[in-house]
Amino acid sequence: MKIFISEADRQSARRIALKNIARFFNINEWQSKSNDDLIEDIAALKDKDAIAIDKLLKQYFKAYDEWFAFYQKRKPIKNETEAEYNLSSKDQKELDVLIGKRQNALDDLQKKFDELQLIRNTIK
């Protein structure tokens, strides 16, 4: 198993989601804000749609972080041995569950975001 997932990759995945959501909810100066600032700004929104998106966003980040942690635990083993890390059947099952949780959380977030965009475009 090759492990190419870095902290920069994790932050980039967060950035993409945060920028899309911040732009949609018209958060001022979203382009120049940090991920942490955008998380705070989104959490501070009070309309029901923003609250629903914030909840789904947090679920996605949690699932992503659990999946990310799986790889980070194995990275030192790979680096130490300078060989590919072979997953046991238990590890593979755990990874499959984590991938499923991450993908389901992303799909739920995307579905809700698409619904909101459709509603907004219909109202215009």
Order of alpha helices (4+ residues) and beta strands (2+ residues): alpha-alpha-alpha-alpha
